């Protein structure tokens, strides 16, 4: 197992900036607003010559357990279970606060190795200010500037000293590549509750307040089928006109990035509200990015007329999402857990179709039959001769058709070919790319 390094500290001391710097890429949202990070984020990082699991947490605050800060603190405390090392971050510019002292005393009781990181210690004055952290009774502080990268050589050395020597021989077997799954949807549709239900633990902060999740949060997980999954919960995507604050714009950008990196997208709908234009917009985005799609119809236990509710969603998909024809809809209740066990089999099935390669011989047998049923139309009064088809890649399935004036075929005929291909090879709900290629005319080249 990789060592687990957990970053803790008060809000706005630079934990997420430190996390991004150690991970060597921007993963966590960074903003001047205190409390931007509300859920734990995990990433595998290379520190001091070895792979570690790096965990960013919400800011530690004294608060009642039923409040948002209280739930954030409970999530941070849960991160300590199994931690190999805690990086306790304080703000060297602000100096030691009563909250720092209280949390330092709490950490001493936890019996977890702790390294104090005095952040924002730019220059000689900052390094001097960092020495105040000796008062915390947690050993020598390491002054750094996460924003500018100062002091990170020393930080890596100190981390290495506390983790101890790496095993002489690490297993050479390549780890199973996880399925990348993103959970998306409007605010308050139940995305984080669904993630918690899948994991069987309160991993994400949930509650009736819309917009609790602000950043895309990745969790490594092994589902009941025994397969590794990299599960990403995302911030709720509102209509563009409502996305005004800088922080929310950053949240939406983080959601879009998570969607682009995913292989399968679970769109969570509130079954009581049905599928509105914003849900369709999110589904079209997944379709445009070429991702396999599964619909999770959440809060199903509260629906009275279930046949009507399901019919409304399927009608919306059929009329507005041509590429998602036949997409799997899984009714469930994330809050009670009913139906949640059916989601991952549907995800695995969608992934299998999305990842499927069809041999060229089979593709051309379908192609000949499709042409026999419906010949291509004339283009500018001239006959279009389509010669052959191939499927050069999957993820998503991509169909390339070669022929004279193929690139000039009208949209309705292209749609006929895609639908015929989808039906023949039984690929419901999977986006299919169609590319047309015409042979190059050697006499059309420019002189010289």
ABEGO torsion letter per residue (X at the ends): XBBBBBBBEBBGAGAAAAAAAAAGBBABBBBABBGABABBBBBBBBBGGBBBBBBBBBBBBBBBAABAAAAAAAAAAAAABGBABBBBBBBAAAEBBAAAAAAAAAAAAAGBBBBBBBBGBBEAAAAAAAAAAAAAGAEBBBBBBAAAGBGAAAAAAAAAAAAEBBBABBBABBBBBBBBBBBBEBBGAGAAAAAAAAAGBBABBBEABBGABABBBBBBBBBAAGBBBBBBBBBBBBBAAABABAAAAAAAAAAAAAAAABABBBBBBBAAAEBBAAAAAAAAAAAAAGBBBBBBBBGAAABABAAAAAAAAAAAAAAABAAABGBBBBBBBAAAGBGAAAAAAAAAAAAAAAABBBBAAAAAAAAAAAAAABBBBBBGGBBBBBABBBBABBOBBBBBBBEBGAAABBAAAAAAAAAAAAAAAGBBGBBBBBBBBBBBBAAABBBX
